[in-house]
Amino acid sequence: QVQLVESGGGLVQAGDSLRLSCAGSEDTFSTLVIAWFRQAPGKERDFVSTISSAGSYIEYADSVKGRFTISKDNAKNTVYLQMNSLKPEDTAVYYCAARRLFSSATMQQTDKYMYWGQGTQVTVSS
């Protein structure tokens, strides 16, 4: 069973930066595809970014392209989401998720990820 723990959320002002971390418990973390999703109050959980097991495939939602960067450190069993130029509309609970199988066609689908963290709150004030 894979356990994921997010950290790094907080309250910032528009234009600031934050780095979220997703730490995994499993020795096979290096084989997992990891993604970030976010959910604002009253809205569905939306895809943010994903990275393949070795980091060779990366995908971003259009809303965060050019501002967010995902990276994976398999030696530390950790995935990072560097968020720059934050906007009030980035306010949400951010979740990391993991899946074992890679499929570029389904990387943005929440139901394809088997393991989820508890989430970390990011609030961006204007």
C-alpha positions as CSV (number, residue, x, y, z in Angstrom):
1,Q,0.0,0.0,0.0
2,V,1.4,3.4,-1.0
3,Q,1.1,6.2,1.4
4,L,1.5,9.8,0.2
5,V,1.9,12.8,2.4
6,E,1.7,16.4,1.0
7,S,3.3,19.4,2.7
8,G,4.3,23.0,1.9
9,G,0.9,24.6,1.6
10,G,0.1,28.0,3.1
11,L,-1.3,31.5,2.8
12,V,0.5,33.7,0.3
13,Q,-0.1,36.9,-1.7
14,A,-0.7,37.0,-5.4
15,G,2.6,36.9,-7.2
16,D,4.3,34.8,-4.5
17,S,5.8,31.3,-4.8
18,L,5.3,28.1,-2.9
19,R,6.8,24.6,-3.2
20,L,4.7,21.7,-2.4
21,S,6.2,18.3,-1.6
22,C,4.7,14.8,-1.9
23,A,6.5,12.2,0.1
24,G,5.9,8.5,-0.7
25,S,6.3,5.5,1.7
26,E,7.0,2.7,-0.7
27,D,10.3,1.3,-1.8
28,T,9.0,1.1,-5.3
29,F,8.2,4.9,-5.4
30,S,10.6,5.2,-8.4
31,T,8.3,3.1,-10.5
32,L,5.2,5.2,-9.8
33,V,3.6,7.9,-11.9
34,I,2.8,10.9,-9.7
35,A,0.3,13.7,-10.3
36,W,-1.0,16.8,-8.6
37,F,-4.7,17.6,-8.5
38,R,-6.5,20.5,-6.8
39,Q,-10.0,21.1,-5.6
40,A,-11.5,24.5,-4.8
41,P,-14.6,24.8,-2.6
42,G,-17.7,23.7,-4.4
43,K,-15.8,22.6,-7.5
44,E,-14.6,19.3,-9.0
45,R,-11.1,18.0,-8.4
46,D,-9.0,19.2,-11.4
47,F,-5.7,18.0,-12.9
48,V,-2.7,20.2,-12.3
49,S,0.4,18.3,-13.4
50,T,1.9,14.8,-13.7
51,I,5.3,13.2,-14.1
52,S,6.2,9.7,-15.2
53,S,8.3,7.3,-13.1
54,A,11.6,8.4,-14.4
55,G,10.6,11.9,-15.1
56,S,10.8,11.7,-18.8
57,Y,7.2,12.6,-19.4
58,I,5.6,15.7,-17.9
59,E,2.2,17.2,-18.4
60,Y,0.6,20.4,-17.2
61,A,-2.9,21.9,-17.2
62,D,-3.1,24.9,-19.4
63,S,-4.0,27.1,-16.4
64,V,-0.6,26.5,-14.8
65,K,1.8,26.1,-17.8
66,G,4.7,28.5,-17.5
67,R,4.1,29.1,-13.8
68,F,4.3,25.6,-12.2
69,T,7.1,23.1,-12.4
70,I,6.9,19.4,-11.3
71,S,9.9,17.4,-10.5
72,K,10.7,14.0,-9.0
73,D,13.5,12.9,-6.7
74,N,13.4,9.1,-6.6
75,A,16.3,9.0,-4.1
76,K,14.1,10.9,-1.6
77,N,10.8,9.3,-2.6
78,T,9.5,12.8,-3.2
79,V,7.8,14.8,-5.9
80,Y,7.8,18.6,-5.9
81,L,5.5,21.2,-7.3
82,Q,7.1,24.6,-7.6
83,M,4.4,27.2,-8.0
84,N,5.4,30.6,-9.1
85,S,3.4,33.8,-9.9
86,L,0.5,32.5,-7.8
87,K,-3.0,33.8,-8.5
88,P,-6.1,33.9,-6.3
89,E,-7.7,31.4,-8.7
90,D,-4.9,28.9,-7.6
91,T,-6.5,28.7,-4.2
92,A,-7.5,25.1,-3.5
93,V,-6.6,22.0,-1.6
94,Y,-3.8,20.3,-3.5
95,Y,-3.6,16.5,-3.6
96,C,-0.9,14.3,-4.9
97,A,-1.8,11.0,-6.4
98,A,0.0,7.9,-7.7
99,R,-0.6,5.2,-10.2
100,R,1.5,2.2,-11.3
101,L,0.7,2.1,-15.0
102,F,1.6,4.8,-17.5
103,S,-0.8,5.9,-20.2
104,S,-0.4,9.3,-21.8
105,A,-4.0,9.3,-22.8
106,T,-5.3,9.1,-19.3
107,M,-2.9,11.1,-17.2
108,Q,-5.4,13.8,-16.4
109,Q,-8.1,11.4,-15.2
110,T,-8.6,11.2,-11.4
111,D,-10.1,7.7,-11.5
112,K,-6.9,6.3,-13.0
113,Y,-4.9,7.1,-9.8
114,M,-5.1,4.5,-7.1
115,Y,-3.4,6.2,-4.2
116,W,-4.1,9.7,-2.8
117,G,-2.6,11.9,-0.1
118,Q,-4.7,13.9,2.4
119,G,-4.2,17.2,0.7
120,T,-2.6,20.5,1.6
121,Q,-4.3,23.9,1.5
122,V,-3.0,26.7,-0.7
123,T,-4.6,30.1,-0.3
124,V,-3.6,33.0,-2.5
125,S,-4.9,36.4,-1.4
126,S,-5.3,39.3,-3.9
